[in-house]
Amino acid sequence: MKLVFTLIISILLVYISLCSQTIYKEIKTAQDVIDNFIISRGGKDILTNIKIVKFEAKYYNKLNEVFDMTRFIGKDFYYQFWGSGDFKITTAYDDKNNSGWEGDGSSVIEFKDDLLKDYHNNSINYWGNYISADKRGVSFILKGKDTINNIEAYVIEVNIDYAYEKTLYFDAKTYDIIRRINHLGYEMNYSDYRPDGSPGIPMPHLFYSVDTIKVISYEFNPKFDSNLLKKP
């Protein structure tokens, strides 16, 4: 009787394990990779309901100087400040009013033309280019596979005007984005993915190229004062 009970428990555990495994699409097109990326983040409904992503981080430049960094990425705005002591750089972009600026307290530069388009396409709506690709005029091309830091990855070319990201590398097992290359050839790598927030969405805690960003924490749908977007 004890043996039968143990066998039943073992079968149940295997069944639960199989049911909890994420089911991904077979990869035939770039859209299959993008769909699997969305699935791996919890699904389109969960991502759509996250209006703002905030993170706190430490920013290390190539001289190994360390700065505090806070970034908010909203559906229609971007706000970031980083610095140390009296030194602070603030960047703000308001998509509703098609305006943006960057300043250090003593001087402010207002965004114009191409830079406004760049922020519209690349710096707002954290998952927007994936979950709303058609609406945002984004298309993807599967370029095959490559190996990045011993990780097999799908290589996706991104087509969008004034796009910051031109090539994306998705881990072929987890669908984490592990590298981005922009239109100027600038490369950013992502690693140390951990589940964050109540949905447990895998988020990168390490960004690195010439400089390095180490994320301390993420927060989904935090409060944000829209007055911060106004140019001082």
VENJO-V657530 format. One record per pair of residues at least 12 apart in sequence whose C-alpha atoms are under 10 Angstrom apart, sorted by the first residue. I is the first residue (numbers start at 1). J is the second residue. Records with the same first field share a line. If there is no record, write none. Layout:
BEGIN
I->J / J
END
This chain:
BEGIN
22->36 / 39 / 40 / 42 / 174
23->36 / 39 / 40
24->36 / 37 / 39 / 40 / 173 / 174 / 175
25->39
27->142 / 154 / 172
28->142
29->140 / 141 / 142 / 143 / 144 / 156
30->139 / 140 / 141 / 142 / 143 / 144 / 154 / 155 / 156 / 157 / 158
31->130 / 133 / 139 / 140 / 141 / 142 / 156
32->142
33->140 / 142 / 154 / 155 / 156 / 170 / 171 / 172 / 175
34->129 / 130 / 131 / 133 / 140 / 156 / 170 / 175
35->130 / 131 / 175
36->170 / 172 / 173 / 174 / 175 / 176
37->130 / 131 / 170 / 171 / 172 / 174 / 175 / 176 / 177
38->127 / 130 / 131 / 175 / 176
39->175
40->173 / 174 / 175 / 176 / 201 / 202
41->127 / 174 / 175 / 176 / 195 / 199 / 200 / 201 / 202 / 203
42->199 / 200 / 201 / 202
43->131 / 201
44->127 / 130 / 131 / 132
45->131
46->199 / 201
47->126 / 127 / 128 / 131 / 199 / 201
48->75 / 125 / 126 / 127 / 128 / 131 / 132
49->220 / 221
50->74 / 75 / 125 / 126 / 127 / 219 / 220 / 221 / 222
51->73 / 74 / 75 / 76 / 125 / 126 / 127 / 220 / 221 / 222
52->72 / 73 / 74 / 75 / 76 / 77 / 78 / 124 / 125 / 126 / 219 / 220 / 221 / 222 / 223 / 224
53->71 / 72 / 73 / 74 / 75 / 78 / 124 / 125 / 126 / 127 / 218 / 219 / 220 / 221 / 222
54->70 / 71 / 72 / 73 / 74 / 79 / 80 / 217 / 218 / 219 / 220 / 221 / 222 / 223 / 224
55->69 / 70 / 71 / 72 / 73 / 80 / 205 / 215 / 216 / 217 / 218 / 219 / 220
56->68 / 69 / 70 / 71 / 72 / 82 / 213 / 214 / 215 / 216 / 217 / 218 / 219
57->69 / 70 / 71 / 82 / 205 / 206 / 213 / 214 / 215 / 216 / 217 / 218
58->70 / 82 / 83 / 206 / 212 / 213 / 214 / 215 / 216
59->82 / 83 / 207 / 208 / 211 / 212 / 213 / 214 / 215
60->208 / 210 / 211 / 212 / 213 / 214
61->208 / 209 / 210 / 211 / 212 / 213
62->209 / 210 / 211 / 212
63->210 / 211
64->211 / 212
65->84 / 211
66->83 / 84 / 212 / 213
67->82 / 83 / 84 / 85 / 87 / 88 / 213
68->81 / 82 / 83 / 84 / 85 / 88 / 213 / 214
69->81 / 82 / 83 / 84 / 88 / 89 / 90 / 213 / 214 / 215 / 216
70->82 / 83 / 90 / 215 / 217
71->90 / 91 / 92 / 218
72->92 / 123 / 124 / 126 / 218 / 219 / 220 / 221 / 222 / 223 / 224
73->93 / 123 / 124 / 125 / 126 / 127 / 220 / 221
74->93 / 94 / 95 / 123 / 124 / 125 / 126 / 220 / 221 / 222 / 224
75->95 / 96 / 123 / 124 / 125 / 126 / 127 / 128
76->93 / 94 / 95 / 96 / 97 / 98 / 120 / 123 / 124 / 125 / 126
77->92 / 93 / 94 / 95 / 96 / 97 / 98 / 99 / 100 / 119 / 120 / 123 / 124 / 125 / 226 / 229
78->91 / 92 / 93 / 94 / 95 / 100 / 119 / 120 / 122 / 123 / 124 / 125 / 126 / 229
79->91 / 92 / 93 / 94 / 100 / 101 / 102 / 123 / 124 / 224 / 226 / 228 / 229
80->92 / 93 / 102
81->102 / 103 / 104
82->104
83->104
86->104 / 105
87->104 / 105
88->103 / 104 / 105
89->102 / 103 / 104 / 105 / 108
90->102 / 103 / 104 / 105 / 108 / 228 / 229
91->103 / 104 / 108 / 109 / 110 / 228 / 229 / 231
92->110 / 111 / 119 / 228 / 229 / 230 / 231
93->110 / 111 / 116 / 119 / 120 / 123 / 124 / 228 / 229 / 230 / 231
94->116 / 119 / 120 / 124 / 226 / 228 / 229 / 230
95->116 / 117 / 119 / 120 / 123 / 124
96->120
98->111 / 112 / 113 / 116 / 117 / 119 / 120
99->111 / 112 / 113 / 115 / 116 / 119 / 120 / 229 / 230 / 231
100->112 / 115 / 116 / 119 / 229 / 230 / 231
101->115 / 116 / 229 / 230 / 231 / 232
102->231 / 232
103->231 / 232
105->232
107->232
108->231 / 232
109->231
110->231
114->161 / 162
115->162
116->162
117->161 / 162 / 163
118->161 / 162 / 163 / 164
119->162 / 163 / 164
120->136 / 162 / 163
121->136 / 137 / 138 / 160 / 161 / 162 / 163 / 164 / 165
122->160 / 162 / 163 / 164 / 165
123->163 / 164
129->158 / 160
133->160
136->160
137->159 / 160 / 161
138->158 / 159 / 160 / 161 / 163
139->156 / 157 / 158 / 159 / 160
140->156 / 157 / 158 / 159 / 160 / 166 / 167 / 168
141->155 / 156 / 157 / 158 / 159 / 167
142->154 / 155 / 156 / 157 / 158 / 167 / 168
143->155 / 156 / 157 / 167
144->156 / 157
145->169 / 170 / 171 / 172
146->169 / 170 / 171 / 172
147->169 / 171 / 172
148->169 / 170 / 171 / 178 / 179 / 189
149->178 / 189
151->169 / 170 / 171 / 172 / 173 / 178
152->169 / 170 / 171 / 172 / 173
153->168 / 169 / 170 / 171 / 172 / 173 / 174 / 175 / 176 / 177 / 178 / 179
154->168 / 169 / 170 / 171 / 172 / 173 / 175 / 177
155->167 / 168 / 169 / 170 / 171 / 172 / 179 / 180
156->168 / 169 / 170 / 180
157->169 / 181
158->182 / 183
162->183
163->182 / 183
164->180 / 181 / 182 / 183 / 184 / 185 / 186
165->179 / 180 / 181 / 182 / 183 / 184 / 185 / 186 / 187 / 188
166->180 / 181 / 182 / 183 / 184 / 185 / 186
167->179 / 180 / 181 / 182 / 183 / 185 / 187
168->180 / 181 / 182 / 187 / 188
169->181 / 189 / 190
174->202
175->202
176->190 / 191 / 193 / 202 / 203 / 204
177->189 / 190 / 191 / 193 / 203 / 204
178->190 / 191 / 192 / 193 / 204 / 207
179->191 / 207 / 208 / 209
186->209 / 210
187->208 / 209 / 210
188->207 / 208 / 209 / 210 / 211 / 212
189->204 / 206 / 207 / 208 / 209 / 212
190->203 / 204 / 205 / 206 / 207 / 208 / 209 / 213
191->203 / 204 / 205 / 206 / 207 / 208 / 214
192->204 / 205 / 206 / 207 / 214 / 215
193->205 / 206
195->218
196->217 / 218 / 219 / 220
197->217 / 218 / 219 / 220 / 221
198->219 / 220
199->220
203->215 / 217 / 218
204->218
205->217 / 218
END
